[in-house]
Amino acid sequence: MNRPLDAPPDRIAVERERIDLLVQRDGIAAAMQWVERTMRIYRRAVLNRHHYASRDEYRRRFIRSYCAFKAWLASVASSSNPAGSSIGE
């Protein structure tokens, strides 16, 4: 990834790389479980005022990562459910 040293990382690209590694190493089902678990951890961390993730300098990063995970899950769900029926109903 080529970017200036002082530029913040693109959270979507960073998280996508992490997920791609997991998919290659462990498979799609394991990657989905990891993403769902990590989303829960990040959400709790941001909402916990005693966790560093709730601080202004980190909060946005955690939220962006959470959104990247959520978008990835949605893309996986839509690609594995081409008929458009609702997942989980």
PyMOL Python script that loads the backbone (N, CA, C, O; Angstrom):
from pymol import cmd

cmd.read_pdbstr("""\
ATOM      1  N   MET A   1       0.851  -1.168   0.000  1.00  0.00           N
ATOM      2  CA  MET A   1       0.000   0.000   0.000  1.00  0.00           C
ATOM      3  C   MET A   1       0.900   1.236   0.000  1.00  0.00           C
ATOM      4  O   MET A   1       1.682   1.433   0.930  1.00  0.00           O
ATOM      5  N   ASN A   2       0.796   2.055  -1.021  1.00  0.00           N
ATOM      6  CA  ASN A   2       1.610   3.259  -1.118  1.00  0.00           C
ATOM      7  C   ASN A   2       0.818   4.464  -0.650  1.00  0.00           C
ATOM      8  O   ASN A   2      -0.190   4.834  -1.252  1.00  0.00           O
ATOM      9  N   ARG A   3       1.289   5.076   0.440  1.00  0.00           N
ATOM     10  CA  ARG A   3       0.646   6.267   0.976  1.00  0.00           C
ATOM     11  C   ARG A   3       1.686   7.027   1.776  1.00  0.00           C
ATOM     12  O   ARG A   3       2.656   6.435   2.250  1.00  0.00           O
ATOM     13  N   PRO A   4       1.500   8.329   1.934  1.00  0.00           N
ATOM     14  CA  PRO A   4       2.431   9.089   2.775  1.00  0.00           C
ATOM     15  C   PRO A   4       2.427   8.536   4.197  1.00  0.00           C
ATOM     16  O   PRO A   4       1.406   8.040   4.674  1.00  0.00           O
ATOM     17  N   LEU A   5       3.547   8.621   4.857  1.00  0.00           N
ATOM     18  CA  LEU A   5       3.669   8.067   6.205  1.00  0.00           C
ATOM     19  C   LEU A   5       2.716   8.705   7.201  1.00  0.00           C
ATOM     20  O   LEU A   5       2.311   8.054   8.164  1.00  0.00           O
ATOM     21  N   ASP A   6       2.348   9.962   6.992  1.00  0.00           N
ATOM     22  CA  ASP A   6       1.462  10.633   7.946  1.00  0.00           C
ATOM     23  C   ASP A   6      -0.018  10.488   7.582  1.00  0.00           C
ATOM     24  O   ASP A   6      -0.882  10.995   8.297  1.00  0.00           O
ATOM     25  N   ALA A   7      -0.314   9.801   6.477  1.00  0.00           N
ATOM     26  CA  ALA A   7      -1.707   9.645   6.057  1.00  0.00           C
ATOM     27  C   ALA A   7      -2.331   8.479   6.829  1.00  0.00           C
ATOM     28  O   ALA A   7      -1.694   7.445   7.028  1.00  0.00           O
ATOM     29  N   PRO A   8      -3.581   8.656   7.260  1.00  0.00           N
ATOM     30  CA  PRO A   8      -4.251   7.542   7.950  1.00  0.00           C
ATOM     31  C   PRO A   8      -4.511   6.403   6.966  1.00  0.00           C
ATOM     32  O   PRO A   8      -4.774   6.648   5.789  1.00  0.00           O
ATOM     33  N   PRO A   9      -4.441   5.174   7.437  1.00  0.00           N
ATOM     34  CA  PRO A   9      -4.703   4.055   6.525  1.00  0.00           C
ATOM     35  C   PRO A   9      -6.165   4.020   6.100  1.00  0.00           C
ATOM     36  O   PRO A   9      -7.052   4.441   6.843  1.00  0.00           O
ATOM     37  N   ASP A  10      -6.397   3.522   4.919  1.00  0.00           N
ATOM     38  CA  ASP A  10      -7.753   3.316   4.426  1.00  0.00           C
ATOM     39  C   ASP A  10      -8.294   2.092   5.157  1.00  0.00           C
ATOM     40  O   ASP A  10      -7.892   0.968   4.853  1.00  0.00           O
ATOM     41  N   ARG A  11      -9.195   2.289   6.112  1.00  0.00           N
ATOM     42  CA  ARG A  11      -9.673   1.199   6.963  1.00  0.00           C
ATOM     43  C   ARG A  11     -10.325   0.088   6.145  1.00  0.00           C
ATOM     44  O   ARG A  11     -10.167  -1.091   6.459  1.00  0.00           O
ATOM     45  N   ILE A  12     -11.045   0.458   5.111  1.00  0.00           N
ATOM     46  CA  ILE A  12     -11.712  -0.563   4.306  1.00  0.00           C
ATOM     47  C   ILE A  12     -10.677  -1.469   3.649  1.00  0.00           C
ATOM     48  O   ILE A  12     -10.829  -2.690   3.653  1.00  0.00           O
ATOM     49  N   ALA A  13      -9.629  -0.879   3.087  1.00  0.00           N
ATOM     50  CA  ALA A  13      -8.584  -1.672   2.439  1.00  0.00           C
ATOM     51  C   ALA A  13      -7.828  -2.520   3.454  1.00  0.00           C
ATOM     52  O   ALA A  13      -7.522  -3.682   3.188  1.00  0.00           O
ATOM     53  N   VAL A  14      -7.529  -1.949   4.606  1.00  0.00           N
ATOM     54  CA  VAL A  14      -6.805  -2.682   5.643  1.00  0.00           C
ATOM     55  C   VAL A  14      -7.619  -3.884   6.110  1.00  0.00           C
ATOM     56  O   VAL A  14      -7.097  -4.996   6.192  1.00  0.00           O
ATOM     57  N   GLU A  15      -8.878  -3.665   6.412  1.00  0.00           N
ATOM     58  CA  GLU A  15      -9.711  -4.752   6.896  1.00  0.00           C
ATOM     59  C   GLU A  15      -9.964  -5.784   5.807  1.00  0.00           C
ATOM     60  O   GLU A  15     -10.038  -6.980   6.087  1.00  0.00           O
ATOM     61  N   ARG A  16     -10.096  -5.331   4.585  1.00  0.00           N
ATOM     62  CA  ARG A  16     -10.297  -6.271   3.472  1.00  0.00           C
ATOM     63  C   ARG A  16      -9.090  -7.203   3.340  1.00  0.00           C
ATOM     64  O   ARG A  16      -9.251  -8.397   3.088  1.00  0.00           O
ATOM     65  N   GLU A  17      -7.888  -6.659   3.508  1.00  0.00           N
ATOM     66  CA  GLU A  17      -6.682  -7.482   3.450  1.00  0.00           C
ATOM     67  C   GLU A  17      -6.682  -8.523   4.572  1.00  0.00           C
ATOM     68  O   GLU A  17      -6.320  -9.679   4.352  1.00  0.00           O
ATOM     69  N   ARG A  18      -7.087  -8.112   5.761  1.00  0.00           N
ATOM     70  CA  ARG A  18      -7.159  -9.046   6.890  1.00  0.00           C
ATOM     71  C   ARG A  18      -8.163 -10.164   6.602  1.00  0.00           C
ATOM     72  O   ARG A  18      -7.885 -11.341   6.836  1.00  0.00           O
ATOM     73  N   ILE A  19      -9.324  -9.778   6.093  1.00  0.00           N
ATOM     74  CA  ILE A  19     -10.365 -10.757   5.795  1.00  0.00           C
ATOM     75  C   ILE A  19      -9.916 -11.698   4.672  1.00  0.00           C
ATOM     76  O   ILE A  19     -10.121 -12.908   4.759  1.00  0.00           O
ATOM     77  N   ASP A  20      -9.310 -11.148   3.629  1.00  0.00           N
ATOM     78  CA  ASP A  20      -8.839 -11.982   2.525  1.00  0.00           C
ATOM     79  C   ASP A  20      -7.841 -13.026   3.011  1.00  0.00           C
ATOM     80  O   ASP A  20      -7.875 -14.173   2.564  1.00  0.00           O
ATOM     81  N   LEU A  21      -6.963 -12.640   3.911  1.00  0.00           N
ATOM     82  CA  LEU A  21      -6.010 -13.580   4.479  1.00  0.00           C
ATOM     83  C   LEU A  21      -6.736 -14.706   5.219  1.00  0.00           C
ATOM     84  O   LEU A  21      -6.396 -15.880   5.073  1.00  0.00           O
ATOM     85  N   LEU A  22      -7.735 -14.333   6.010  1.00  0.00           N
ATOM     86  CA  LEU A  22      -8.505 -15.339   6.740  1.00  0.00           C
ATOM     87  C   LEU A  22      -9.256 -16.272   5.804  1.00  0.00           C
ATOM     88  O   LEU A  22      -9.300 -17.480   6.033  1.00  0.00           O
ATOM     89  N   VAL A  23      -9.844 -15.723   4.756  1.00  0.00           N
ATOM     90  CA  VAL A  23     -10.578 -16.553   3.791  1.00  0.00           C
ATOM     91  C   VAL A  23      -9.624 -17.553   3.147  1.00  0.00           C
ATOM     92  O   VAL A  23      -9.952 -18.734   3.025  1.00  0.00           O
ATOM     93  N   GLN A  24      -8.453 -17.091   2.737  1.00  0.00           N
ATOM     94  CA  GLN A  24      -7.482 -17.989   2.105  1.00  0.00           C
ATOM     95  C   GLN A  24      -6.981 -19.048   3.080  1.00  0.00           C
ATOM     96  O   GLN A  24      -6.817 -20.211   2.711  1.00  0.00           O
ATOM     97  N   ARG A  25      -6.742 -18.646   4.311  1.00  0.00           N
ATOM     98  CA  ARG A  25      -6.166 -19.562   5.286  1.00  0.00           C
ATOM     99  C   ARG A  25      -7.191 -20.513   5.890  1.00  0.00           C
ATOM    100  O   ARG A  25      -6.928 -21.707   6.035  1.00  0.00           O
ATOM    101  N   ASP A  26      -8.384 -19.971   6.247  1.00  0.00           N
ATOM    102  CA  ASP A  26      -9.343 -20.734   7.044  1.00  0.00           C
ATOM    103  C   ASP A  26     -10.663 -21.026   6.348  1.00  0.00           C
ATOM    104  O   ASP A  26     -11.436 -21.860   6.819  1.00  0.00           O
ATOM    105  N   GLY A  27     -10.930 -20.358   5.242  1.00  0.00           N
ATOM    106  CA  GLY A  27     -12.194 -20.557   4.533  1.00  0.00           C
ATOM    107  C   GLY A  27     -13.200 -19.464   4.856  1.00  0.00           C
ATOM    108  O   GLY A  27     -13.044 -18.716   5.821  1.00  0.00           O
ATOM    109  N   ILE A  28     -14.229 -19.388   4.034  1.00  0.00           N
ATOM    110  CA  ILE A  28     -15.218 -18.317   4.136  1.00  0.00           C
ATOM    111  C   ILE A  28     -16.026 -18.393   5.429  1.00  0.00           C
ATOM    112  O   ILE A  28     -16.301 -17.361   6.041  1.00  0.00           O
ATOM    113  N   ALA A  29     -16.407 -19.584   5.852  1.00  0.00           N
ATOM    114  CA  ALA A  29     -17.227 -19.712   7.067  1.00  0.00           C
ATOM    115  C   ALA A  29     -16.465 -19.230   8.292  1.00  0.00           C
ATOM    116  O   ALA A  29     -17.021 -18.518   9.129  1.00  0.00           O
ATOM    117  N   ALA A  30     -15.210 -19.607   8.403  1.00  0.00           N
ATOM    118  CA  ALA A  30     -14.397 -19.175   9.538  1.00  0.00           C
ATOM    119  C   ALA A  30     -14.163 -17.661   9.487  1.00  0.00           C
ATOM    120  O   ALA A  30     -14.171 -16.995  10.523  1.00  0.00           O
ATOM    121  N   ALA A  31     -13.957 -17.125   8.294  1.00  0.00           N
ATOM    122  CA  ALA A  31     -13.764 -15.685   8.153  1.00  0.00           C
ATOM    123  C   ALA A  31     -15.023 -14.934   8.570  1.00  0.00           C
ATOM    124  O   ALA A  31     -14.944 -13.896   9.228  1.00  0.00           O
ATOM    125  N   MET A  32     -16.174 -15.457   8.187  1.00  0.00           N
ATOM    126  CA  MET A  32     -17.432 -14.820   8.580  1.00  0.00           C
ATOM    127  C   MET A  32     -17.595 -14.834  10.100  1.00  0.00           C
ATOM    128  O   MET A  32     -18.016 -13.836  10.686  1.00  0.00           O
ATOM    129  N   GLN A  33     -17.268 -15.943  10.733  1.00  0.00           N
ATOM    130  CA  GLN A  33     -17.351 -16.013  12.198  1.00  0.00           C
ATOM    131  C   GLN A  33     -16.409 -15.003  12.841  1.00  0.00           C
ATOM    132  O   GLN A  33     -16.778 -14.330  13.803  1.00  0.00           O
ATOM    133  N   TRP A  34     -15.193 -14.898  12.310  1.00  0.00           N
ATOM    134  CA  TRP A  34     -14.217 -13.946  12.850  1.00  0.00           C
ATOM    135  C   TRP A  34     -14.733 -12.515  12.700  1.00  0.00           C
ATOM    136  O   TRP A  34     -14.647 -11.720  13.636  1.00  0.00           O
ATOM    137  N   VAL A  35     -15.267 -12.190  11.523  1.00  0.00           N
ATOM    138  CA  VAL A  35     -15.785 -10.841  11.274  1.00  0.00           C
ATOM    139  C   VAL A  35     -16.932 -10.527  12.232  1.00  0.00           C
ATOM    140  O   VAL A  35     -16.967  -9.445  12.817  1.00  0.00           O
ATOM    141  N   GLU A  36     -17.858 -11.449  12.397  1.00  0.00           N
ATOM    142  CA  GLU A  36     -18.998 -11.220  13.302  1.00  0.00           C
ATOM    143  C   GLU A  36     -18.526 -11.037  14.746  1.00  0.00           C
ATOM    144  O   GLU A  36     -19.006 -10.156  15.458  1.00  0.00           O
ATOM    145  N   ARG A  37     -17.590 -11.870  15.163  1.00  0.00           N
ATOM    146  CA  ARG A  37     -17.057 -11.770  16.529  1.00  0.00           C
ATOM    147  C   ARG A  37     -16.298 -10.450  16.722  1.00  0.00           C
ATOM    148  O   ARG A  37     -16.445  -9.790  17.750  1.00  0.00           O
ATOM    149  N   THR A  38     -15.500 -10.078  15.741  1.00  0.00           N
ATOM    150  CA  THR A  38     -14.725  -8.838  15.837  1.00  0.00           C
ATOM    151  C   THR A  38     -15.635  -7.618  15.834  1.00  0.00           C
ATOM    152  O   THR A  38     -15.358  -6.637  16.524  1.00  0.00           O
ATOM    153  N   MET A  39     -16.713  -7.669  15.065  1.00  0.00           N
ATOM    154  CA  MET A  39     -17.677  -6.565  15.090  1.00  0.00           C
ATOM    155  C   MET A  39     -18.260  -6.380  16.490  1.00  0.00           C
ATOM    156  O   MET A  39     -18.384  -5.254  16.972  1.00  0.00           O
ATOM    157  N   ARG A  40     -18.616  -7.481  17.136  1.00  0.00           N
ATOM    158  CA  ARG A  40     -19.163  -7.383  18.499  1.00  0.00           C
ATOM    159  C   ARG A  40     -18.122  -6.801  19.461  1.00  0.00           C
ATOM    160  O   ARG A  40     -18.450  -5.963  20.300  1.00  0.00           O
ATOM    161  N   ILE A  41     -16.890  -7.242  19.339  1.00  0.00           N
ATOM    162  CA  ILE A  41     -15.819  -6.751  20.208  1.00  0.00           C
ATOM    163  C   ILE A  41     -15.592  -5.262  19.991  1.00  0.00           C
ATOM    164  O   ILE A  41     -15.490  -4.500  20.952  1.00  0.00           O
ATOM    165  N   TYR A  42     -15.514  -4.845  18.731  1.00  0.00           N
ATOM    166  CA  TYR A  42     -15.278  -3.430  18.424  1.00  0.00           C
ATOM    167  C   TYR A  42     -16.439  -2.563  18.909  1.00  0.00           C
ATOM    168  O   TYR A  42     -16.228  -1.479  19.453  1.00  0.00           O
ATOM    169  N   ARG A  43     -17.649  -3.041  18.710  1.00  0.00           N
ATOM    170  CA  ARG A  43     -18.812  -2.250  19.145  1.00  0.00           C
ATOM    171  C   ARG A  43     -18.799  -2.065  20.657  1.00  0.00           C
ATOM    172  O   ARG A  43     -18.999  -0.955  21.151  1.00  0.00           O
ATOM    173  N   ARG A  44     -18.566  -3.144  21.388  1.00  0.00           N
ATOM    174  CA  ARG A  44     -18.501  -3.034  22.853  1.00  0.00           C
ATOM    175  C   ARG A  44     -17.368  -2.106  23.284  1.00  0.00           C
ATOM    176  O   ARG A  44     -17.526  -1.320  24.217  1.00  0.00           O
ATOM    177  N   ALA A  45     -16.239  -2.199  22.610  1.00  0.00           N
ATOM    178  CA  ALA A  45     -15.088  -1.377  22.970  1.00  0.00           C
ATOM    179  C   ALA A  45     -15.381   0.110  22.782  1.00  0.00           C
ATOM    180  O   ALA A  45     -15.042   0.926  23.639  1.00  0.00           O
ATOM    181  N   VAL A  46     -16.004   0.458  21.669  1.00  0.00           N
ATOM    182  CA  VAL A  46     -16.314   1.864  21.393  1.00  0.00           C
ATOM    183  C   VAL A  46     -17.331   2.404  22.400  1.00  0.00           C
ATOM    184  O   VAL A  46     -17.258   3.570  22.786  1.00  0.00           O
ATOM    185  N   LEU A  47     -18.263   1.577  22.821  1.00  0.00           N
ATOM    186  CA  LEU A  47     -19.305   2.024  23.751  1.00  0.00           C
ATOM    187  C   LEU A  47     -18.857   2.025  25.216  1.00  0.00           C
ATOM    188  O   LEU A  47     -19.545   2.580  26.072  1.00  0.00           O
ATOM    189  N   ASN A  48     -17.723   1.414  25.504  1.00  0.00           N
ATOM    190  CA  ASN A  48     -17.204   1.346  26.867  1.00  0.00           C
ATOM    191  C   ASN A  48     -16.288   2.542  27.112  1.00  0.00           C
ATOM    192  O   ASN A  48     -15.203   2.622  26.536  1.00  0.00           O
ATOM    193  N   ARG A  49     -16.710   3.451  27.947  1.00  0.00           N
ATOM    194  CA  ARG A  49     -15.929   4.679  28.157  1.00  0.00           C
ATOM    195  C   ARG A  49     -14.581   4.422  28.821  1.00  0.00           C
ATOM    196  O   ARG A  49     -13.732   5.314  28.847  1.00  0.00           O
ATOM    197  N   HIS A  50     -14.369   3.232  29.354  1.00  0.00           N
ATOM    198  CA  HIS A  50     -13.084   2.888  29.974  1.00  0.00           C
ATOM    199  C   HIS A  50     -12.112   2.247  28.980  1.00  0.00           C
ATOM    200  O   HIS A  50     -10.940   2.045  29.297  1.00  0.00           O
ATOM    201  N   HIS A  51     -12.595   1.934  27.796  1.00  0.00           N
ATOM    202  CA  HIS A  51     -11.746   1.306  26.768  1.00  0.00           C
ATOM    203  C   HIS A  51     -11.140   2.394  25.889  1.00  0.00           C
ATOM    204  O   HIS A  51     -11.788   3.396  25.587  1.00  0.00           O
ATOM    205  N   TYR A  52      -9.879   2.184  25.478  1.00  0.00           N
ATOM    206  CA  TYR A  52      -9.229   3.199  24.655  1.00  0.00           C
ATOM    207  C   TYR A  52      -9.940   3.437  23.325  1.00  0.00           C
ATOM    208  O   TYR A  52      -9.786   4.500  22.724  1.00  0.00           O
ATOM    209  N   ALA A  53     -10.715   2.459  22.861  1.00  0.00           N
ATOM    210  CA  ALA A  53     -11.437   2.625  21.601  1.00  0.00           C
ATOM    211  C   ALA A  53     -12.507   3.703  21.682  1.00  0.00           C
ATOM    212  O   ALA A  53     -12.984   4.178  20.651  1.00  0.00           O
ATOM    213  N   SER A  54     -12.885   4.089  22.873  1.00  0.00           N
ATOM    214  CA  SER A  54     -13.891   5.141  23.017  1.00  0.00           C
ATOM    215  C   SER A  54     -13.270   6.541  22.960  1.00  0.00           C
ATOM    216  O   SER A  54     -13.992   7.535  22.894  1.00  0.00           O
ATOM    217  N   ARG A  55     -11.958   6.622  22.987  1.00  0.00           N
ATOM    218  CA  ARG A  55     -11.278   7.925  22.900  1.00  0.00           C
ATOM    219  C   ARG A  55     -11.371   8.462  21.482  1.00  0.00           C
ATOM    220  O   ARG A  55     -11.391   7.712  20.506  1.00  0.00           O
ATOM    221  N   ASP A  56     -11.426   9.785  21.400  1.00  0.00           N
ATOM    222  CA  ASP A  56     -11.602  10.428  20.096  1.00  0.00           C
ATOM    223  C   ASP A  56     -10.589   9.972  19.061  1.00  0.00           C
ATOM    224  O   ASP A  56     -10.947   9.765  17.901  1.00  0.00           O
ATOM    225  N   GLU A  57      -9.328   9.809  19.455  1.00  0.00           N
ATOM    226  CA  GLU A  57      -8.290   9.472  18.474  1.00  0.00           C
ATOM    227  C   GLU A  57      -8.399   8.039  17.939  1.00  0.00           C
ATOM    228  O   GLU A  57      -7.787   7.718  16.920  1.00  0.00           O
ATOM    229  N   TYR A  58      -9.158   7.186  18.599  1.00  0.00           N
ATOM    230  CA  TYR A  58      -9.317   5.797  18.157  1.00  0.00           C
ATOM    231  C   TYR A  58     -10.735   5.455  17.708  1.00  0.00           C
ATOM    232  O   TYR A  58     -10.925   4.567  16.877  1.00  0.00           O
ATOM    233  N   ARG A  59     -11.712   6.139  18.242  1.00  0.00           N
ATOM    234  CA  ARG A  59     -13.121   5.824  18.004  1.00  0.00           C
ATOM    235  C   ARG A  59     -13.459   5.728  16.513  1.00  0.00           C
ATOM    236  O   ARG A  59     -14.089   4.767  16.072  1.00  0.00           O
ATOM    237  N   ARG A  60     -13.043   6.709  15.764  1.00  0.00           N
ATOM    238  CA  ARG A  60     -13.354   6.733  14.331  1.00  0.00           C
ATOM    239  C   ARG A  60     -12.752   5.522  13.606  1.00  0.00           C
ATOM    240  O   ARG A  60     -13.383   4.956  12.713  1.00  0.00           O
ATOM    241  N   ARG A  61     -11.552   5.132  13.985  1.00  0.00           N
ATOM    242  CA  ARG A  61     -10.913   3.971  13.348  1.00  0.00           C
ATOM    243  C   ARG A  61     -11.701   2.694  13.616  1.00  0.00           C
ATOM    244  O   ARG A  61     -11.920   1.884  12.716  1.00  0.00           O
ATOM    245  N   PHE A  62     -12.120   2.530  14.860  1.00  0.00           N
ATOM    246  CA  PHE A  62     -12.893   1.338  15.204  1.00  0.00           C
ATOM    247  C   PHE A  62     -14.231   1.331  14.469  1.00  0.00           C
ATOM    248  O   PHE A  62     -14.670   0.290  13.980  1.00  0.00           O
ATOM    249  N   ILE A  63     -14.871   2.483  14.393  1.00  0.00           N
ATOM    250  CA  ILE A  63     -16.161   2.568  13.706  1.00  0.00           C
ATOM    251  C   ILE A  63     -15.997   2.307  12.212  1.00  0.00           C
ATOM    252  O   ILE A  63     -16.815   1.611  11.611  1.00  0.00           O
ATOM    253  N   ARG A  64     -14.951   2.857  11.615  1.00  0.00           N
ATOM    254  CA  ARG A  64     -14.715   2.598  10.184  1.00  0.00           C
ATOM    255  C   ARG A  64     -14.446   1.119   9.928  1.00  0.00           C
ATOM    256  O   ARG A  64     -14.932   0.552   8.949  1.00  0.00           O
ATOM    257  N   SER A  65     -13.677   0.509  10.801  1.00  0.00           N
ATOM    258  CA  SER A  65     -13.421  -0.927  10.649  1.00  0.00           C
ATOM    259  C   SER A  65     -14.719  -1.709  10.786  1.00  0.00           C
ATOM    260  O   SER A  65     -14.981  -2.628  10.010  1.00  0.00           O
ATOM    261  N   TYR A  66     -15.530  -1.343  11.774  1.00  0.00           N
ATOM    262  CA  TYR A  66     -16.825  -1.995  11.976  1.00  0.00           C
ATOM    263  C   TYR A  66     -17.668  -1.881  10.700  1.00  0.00           C
ATOM    264  O   TYR A  66     -18.276  -2.858  10.264  1.00  0.00           O
ATOM    265  N   CYS A  67     -17.700  -0.701  10.113  1.00  0.00           N
ATOM    266  CA  CYS A  67     -18.477  -0.493   8.887  1.00  0.00           C
ATOM    267  C   CYS A  67     -17.915  -1.310   7.724  1.00  0.00           C
ATOM    268  O   CYS A  67     -18.674  -1.827   6.905  1.00  0.00           O
ATOM    269  N   ALA A  68     -16.594  -1.426   7.651  1.00  0.00           N
ATOM    270  CA  ALA A  68     -15.975  -2.257   6.608  1.00  0.00           C
ATOM    271  C   ALA A  68     -16.371  -3.712   6.789  1.00  0.00           C
ATOM    272  O   ALA A  68     -16.663  -4.401   5.811  1.00  0.00           O
ATOM    273  N   PHE A  69     -16.385  -4.185   8.025  1.00  0.00           N
ATOM    274  CA  PHE A  69     -16.794  -5.566   8.302  1.00  0.00           C
ATOM    275  C   PHE A  69     -18.258  -5.777   7.913  1.00  0.00           C
ATOM    276  O   PHE A  69     -18.614  -6.778   7.290  1.00  0.00           O
ATOM    277  N   LYS A  70     -19.086  -4.824   8.291  1.00  0.00           N
ATOM    278  CA  LYS A  70     -20.515  -4.933   7.992  1.00  0.00           C
ATOM    279  C   LYS A  70     -20.752  -4.971   6.480  1.00  0.00           C
ATOM    280  O   LYS A  70     -21.574  -5.751   5.998  1.00  0.00           O
ATOM    281  N   ALA A  71     -20.037  -4.136   5.739  1.00  0.00           N
ATOM    282  CA  ALA A  71     -20.171  -4.116   4.283  1.00  0.00           C
ATOM    283  C   ALA A  71     -19.690  -5.434   3.680  1.00  0.00           C
ATOM    284  O   ALA A  71     -20.298  -5.945   2.740  1.00  0.00           O
ATOM    285  N   TRP A  72     -18.607  -5.981   4.214  1.00  0.00           N
ATOM    286  CA  TRP A  72     -18.104  -7.258   3.706  1.00  0.00           C
ATOM    287  C   TRP A  72     -19.124  -8.366   3.946  1.00  0.00           C
ATOM    288  O   TRP A  72     -19.398  -9.164   3.049  1.00  0.00           O
ATOM    289  N   LEU A  73     -19.681  -8.417   5.143  1.00  0.00           N
ATOM    290  CA  LEU A  73     -20.705  -9.436   5.430  1.00  0.00           C
ATOM    291  C   LEU A  73     -21.897  -9.298   4.490  1.00  0.00           C
ATOM    292  O   LEU A  73     -22.426 -10.297   4.004  1.00  0.00           O
ATOM    293  N   ALA A  74     -22.315  -8.073   4.236  1.00  0.00           N
ATOM    294  CA  ALA A  74     -23.443  -7.846   3.328  1.00  0.00           C
ATOM    295  C   ALA A  74     -23.103  -8.311   1.915  1.00  0.00           C
ATOM    296  O   ALA A  74     -23.950  -8.882   1.228  1.00  0.00           O
ATOM    297  N   SER A  75     -21.869  -8.068   1.479  1.00  0.00           N
ATOM    298  CA  SER A  75     -21.481  -8.494   0.131  1.00  0.00           C
ATOM    299  C   SER A  75     -21.424 -10.011   0.030  1.00  0.00           C
ATOM    300  O   SER A  75     -21.805 -10.581  -0.993  1.00  0.00           O
ATOM    301  N   VAL A  76     -20.955 -10.662   1.075  1.00  0.00           N
ATOM    302  CA  VAL A  76     -20.917 -12.126   1.089  1.00  0.00           C
ATOM    303  C   VAL A  76     -22.339 -12.681   1.086  1.00  0.00           C
ATOM    304  O   VAL A  76     -22.639 -13.626   0.357  1.00  0.00           O
ATOM    305  N   ALA A  77     -23.201 -12.100   1.892  1.00  0.00           N
ATOM    306  CA  ALA A  77     -24.588 -12.563   1.967  1.00  0.00           C
ATOM    307  C   ALA A  77     -25.295 -12.387   0.627  1.00  0.00           C
ATOM    308  O   ALA A  77     -26.038 -13.270   0.198  1.00  0.00           O
ATOM    309  N   SER A  78     -25.070 -11.255  -0.036  1.00  0.00           N
ATOM    310  CA  SER A  78     -25.756 -11.028  -1.310  1.00  0.00           C
ATOM    311  C   SER A  78     -25.196 -11.920  -2.413  1.00  0.00           C
ATOM    312  O   SER A  78     -25.933 -12.321  -3.314  1.00  0.00           O
ATOM    313  N   SER A  79     -23.896 -12.236  -2.355  1.00  0.00           N
ATOM    314  CA  SER A  79     -23.330 -13.099  -3.393  1.00  0.00           C
ATOM    315  C   SER A  79     -23.700 -14.561  -3.178  1.00  0.00           C
ATOM    316  O   SER A  79     -23.735 -15.340  -4.130  1.00  0.00           O
ATOM    317  N   SER A  80     -23.979 -14.936  -1.926  1.00  0.00           N
ATOM    318  CA  SER A  80     -24.368 -16.321  -1.666  1.00  0.00           C
ATOM    319  C   SER A  80     -25.877 -16.499  -1.656  1.00  0.00           C
ATOM    320  O   SER A  80     -26.374 -17.607  -1.454  1.00  0.00           O
ATOM    321  N   ASN A  81     -26.607 -15.411  -1.875  1.00  0.00           N
ATOM    322  CA  ASN A  81     -28.063 -15.449  -1.859  1.00  0.00           C
ATOM    323  C   ASN A  81     -28.594 -14.713  -3.094  1.00  0.00           C
ATOM    324  O   ASN A  81     -29.258 -13.685  -2.960  1.00  0.00           O
ATOM    325  N   PRO A  82     -28.309 -15.228  -4.290  1.00  0.00           N
ATOM    326  CA  PRO A  82     -28.650 -14.496  -5.516  1.00  0.00           C
ATOM    327  C   PRO A  82     -30.142 -14.322  -5.758  1.00  0.00           C
ATOM    328  O   PRO A  82     -30.534 -13.433  -6.514  1.00  0.00           O
ATOM    329  N   ALA A  83     -30.969 -15.128  -5.150  1.00  0.00           N
ATOM    330  CA  ALA A  83     -32.409 -15.007  -5.376  1.00  0.00           C
ATOM    331  C   ALA A  83     -32.996 -13.784  -4.698  1.00  0.00           C
ATOM    332  O   ALA A  83     -34.120 -13.377  -4.993  1.00  0.00           O
ATOM    333  N   GLY A  84     -32.209 -13.188  -3.764  1.00  0.00           N
ATOM    334  CA  GLY A  84     -32.691 -11.989  -3.091  1.00  0.00           C
ATOM    335  C   GLY A  84     -33.535 -12.267  -1.890  1.00  0.00           C
ATOM    336  O   GLY A  84     -34.076 -11.337  -1.292  1.00  0.00           O
ATOM    337  N   SER A  85     -33.672 -13.542  -1.502  1.00  0.00           N
ATOM    338  CA  SER A  85     -34.458 -13.820  -0.317  1.00  0.00           C
ATOM    339  C   SER A  85     -33.704 -13.350   0.909  1.00  0.00           C
ATOM    340  O   SER A  85     -32.480 -13.222   0.891  1.00  0.00           O
ATOM    341  N   SER A  86     -34.432 -13.099   1.955  1.00  0.00           N
ATOM    342  CA  SER A  86     -33.847 -12.518   3.153  1.00  0.00           C
ATOM    343  C   SER A  86     -33.099 -13.579   3.947  1.00  0.00           C
ATOM    344  O   SER A  86     -33.587 -14.693   4.136  1.00  0.00           O
ATOM    345  N   ILE A  87     -31.906 -13.215   4.408  1.00  0.00           N
ATOM    346  CA  ILE A  87     -31.085 -14.105   5.230  1.00  0.00           C
ATOM    347  C   ILE A  87     -31.599 -14.050   6.658  1.00  0.00           C
ATOM    348  O   ILE A  87     -31.913 -12.971   7.159  1.00  0.00           O
ATOM    349  N   GLY A  88     -31.687 -15.176   7.309  1.00  0.00           N
ATOM    350  CA  GLY A  88     -32.019 -15.220   8.711  1.00  0.00           C
ATOM    351  C   GLY A  88     -33.495 -15.120   9.034  1.00  0.00           C
ATOM    352  O   GLY A  88     -33.853 -14.979  10.203  1.00  0.00           O
ATOM    353  N   GLU A  89     -34.338 -15.184   8.068  1.00  0.00           N
ATOM    354  CA  GLU A  89     -35.788 -15.122   8.349  1.00  0.00           C
ATOM    355  C   GLU A  89     -36.380 -16.496   8.333  1.00  0.00           C
ATOM    356  O   GLU A  89     -37.582 -16.653   8.547  1.00  0.00           O
TER     357      GLU A  89
END
""", "prot")
cmd.dss("prot")
cmd.show_as("cartoon", "prot")
cmd.util.cbc("prot")
cmd.orient("prot")
